[in-house]
């Protein structure tokens, strides 16, 4: 019998307009995943409707952060095998 482990990182974010939270974003990033799915929850529907472009930009920025984190995990994994 041998121990097997895996690493994952929970990442969360929030989109705010004038100090009011409009949406939250979350994902779990792990080594070996080629795509990270981002979950979005709208917390203030009225502000979201008035500020869709800004909230969607925040969502896209969050996805970029998640992608960069995934890439860094893969890069570390490649170094471990050298």
DAQUIQUI-V547761 format. One record per backbone hydrogen bond with DSSP energy under -1.0 kcal/mol. NH is the residue of the N-H (numbers start at 0). CO is the residue of the C=O. Records with the same first field share a line. If there is no record, write none. Layout:
NH->CO  CO
This chain:
8->28
10->26
12->24
14->22
16->19
19->16
21->14
22->14
23->40
24->12
25->38
26->10
28->8
30->6
32->29
38->25
40->23
42->21
43->21
47->43
48->44
49->45
50->46
54->50
55->51
56->52
57->53
58->54
59->55
60->56
61->57
62->58
63->59
64->60
65->61
66->62
67->63
68->64
69->65
70->66
71->67
72->68
73->69
74->70
75->71
76->72
77->73
78->74
79->75
